């Protein structure tokens, strides 16, 4: 069993930065692909970024235009999402998830965090 707890969300002005963290319990964190997703009000949940178990590969939504960076520290059981040049359209609840395989199918994700709110003001 893995528990995921996100933190680092908040209110920021457009153009600002935030770093989200997702801390995992358990000893098997390094065996999971870690994924960040987000859901804006009235919209479907969407993929943001993913990172393989050894951090040798990362994947991003094309819409991010290189503004976000995902990273992980397996020694700390934590995955991060550095968000720069934030825009009002980045406003959403951000979730981290763990998957035992690299997949775009969120139904295959094994564990989910509770989410953290990010609000970007104009």
N, C-alpha and C positions, 0 to 999 in steps of 0.2 A: 504494500500500500504506500502511495506517495501522496503527500499533501502539498499543495502549492499555494503560496501566499504572495500576492502582488503588493507592491508599495511604490511610492514615488509620484503618484498622480497629483493633480492639483490644477490651479488656475494660473495661466500664463498668458502674457500678451503675444499677439502675432509677431513672429520673428524670434521669439524666445526659444529656450531649450528646456527639456526635462529628461531625466534618466529614470526609467522604470526598472524596478528589480522584481524578481520572482524567486523567492526562496523555497526550496524543496526540502521536505523531510525525507528520511529514509536513506539507505545506503546505496541505492541503485540509480541515483540521479544520472550518473555518467553513462548509463546504458540507454538513455532516452534521447530521441530527437526532441528539441524544445521549440515551441512555436509561440509566436505572439499573434493574436487576432484582435479585432476591434469591432464594436457595434455602435453605430451612431443612432440617435433617436429616429425611429421610424424606418430604419434601414436594416438590411440583412447583415449578419455578421460577415466580416471579410478578413481574409488572410493579410497579415502584415509582413512577417518575417519568420524564418526558421533557421535553425543551426543544427548541424549533425553532432553526434555524440562527442567526437573528438575535436569539434570546432574547426575541422579542416574545410568545411563547406558551409556557405550561408546562402540564403535565398530571400528575395524581397519582392513585394508587390511592385509592379512597374510604376504604379501611380505615385510612389513615394519619391521618385526622382532623386534618389541618392541621399535623402535627408536623414534617414534613420540607419542606425547600425545595431545589429544584434551581436551579442557576445556572451560567453559563459565562463564561469570559473568552477570547474568540477570539484576543486578542493573545498569550495565554499557552498557547493550545492545551489548555485545561484545563476540565473540567466538575466541578462540586462537588455534594455532597449534604450539606446541613446537617441533622442529625438531632437533634431535641430531645425531651425528655420520653420518653426511650427506655424500652421495656418488654421484659420477658424474651421475649415473643413476636416481638420484632424480631431476635432472634438468628438469624443466617443468614450465608451467604457472599454478599457484594454484588458484583455485576458491572456494569461499564459496557459499553455497546455503541454502535456508530455505525450509522446507517441513512441511506440517501440519500433516503428518503421517510418521512413520518410514517405509521407502521403499527403495529398491535398484533400483527402476525404476526412472531414472533421469527425465523422462518426467513428473513425478508427482511432481517435485520440483516446488515450487510456485515462488521463487525469486532467482536471481543469482547476484553475484557481477561481476565486470569487469575483475577480475583476477590480480595477481601479479606475476612477473617473479622471479623464483629462479634458479640461475645458480651455479652449484658446479664444481669447477675446480679440476683437478686431483692433 
